[in-house]
């Protein structure tokens, strides 16, 4: 009888743990509908704002991977030209 109680307790604990690790139920969300007058307008572009990004790397400056990361950073920081669409 004691073994049955221990087995039942272990099964209950395991089921609670598995239920806690499960994904939450998906909820449907509906996007609010915009009035017809606003549907044709393009959204306003946000004002440009300077942002400082800080990253940590495990490579020293002279290593190949650090050079590759620096190349990616330089490409990211380069000014981009966006041609107007017709």
C-alpha positions in Angstrom: 0.0 0.0 0.0 2.9 2.4 0.8 4.4 1.8 -2.6 1.1 2.6 -4.3 0.9 6.0 -2.4 4.5 6.8 -3.4 3.8 5.9 -7.0 0.7 8.0 -7.0 2.6 11.0 -5.5 5.3 10.7 -8.0 2.8 10.5 -10.9 1.1 13.6 -9.5 4.4 15.6 -9.2 5.4 14.5 -12.7 2.1 15.6 -14.2 2.3 19.0 -12.5 5.8 19.5 -13.8 4.8 18.5 -17.3 1.8 20.8 -17.2 3.9 23.7 -16.0 6.4 23.2 -18.9 3.7 23.1 -21.5 3.0 26.0 -23.9 0.1 28.3 -23.0 -3.1 28.0 -25.0 -3.1 30.1 -28.1 -5.5 33.0 -27.9 -7.0 34.7 -31.0 -6.4 38.4 -31.1 -8.1 40.5 -33.7 -6.4 43.6 -35.0 -8.5 46.7 -34.6 -10.0 47.8 -37.9 -9.0 51.2 -39.2 -11.6 53.5 -40.7 -11.6 53.8 -44.5 -10.1 57.3 -44.4 -7.0 56.0 -42.5 -6.6 52.9 -44.6 -5.0 54.7 -47.5 -2.6 56.9 -45.5 1.0 55.7 -45.0 2.2 55.5 -41.4 4.4 58.4 -40.3 8.1 57.6 -40.2 9.6 57.8 -36.7 12.1 60.6 -36.1 15.7 59.4 -36.3 17.2 59.0 -32.9 20.8 58.1 -32.0 21.1 54.9 -30.2 24.3 53.4 -28.7 24.7 49.7 -28.9 27.1 47.9 -26.6 28.2 44.3 -27.2 30.6 42.0 -25.5 32.8 39.7 -27.4 35.1 36.8 -26.3 37.6 37.5 -29.0 40.5 39.9 -28.8 41.0 42.7 -31.4 43.6 40.9 -33.5 41.8 37.6 -33.9 40.0 36.7 -37.2 36.6 36.4 -35.6 36.9 39.9 -34.1 37.9 41.3 -37.5 34.8 39.7 -39.0 32.6 41.2 -36.3 34.2 44.6 -36.8 33.5 44.3 -40.6 29.8 43.6 -39.8 29.7 46.6 -37.4 31.2 48.9 -40.0 28.7 47.7 -42.6 25.8 48.3 -40.2 27.0 51.8 -39.2 27.6 52.8 -42.9 25.0 55.3 -44.1 22.5 53.7 -46.4 20.9 55.3 -49.4 17.2 54.6 -50.0 16.0 55.4 -53.4 12.5 56.8 -53.6 10.0 54.5 -55.1 7.9 55.6 -58.1 
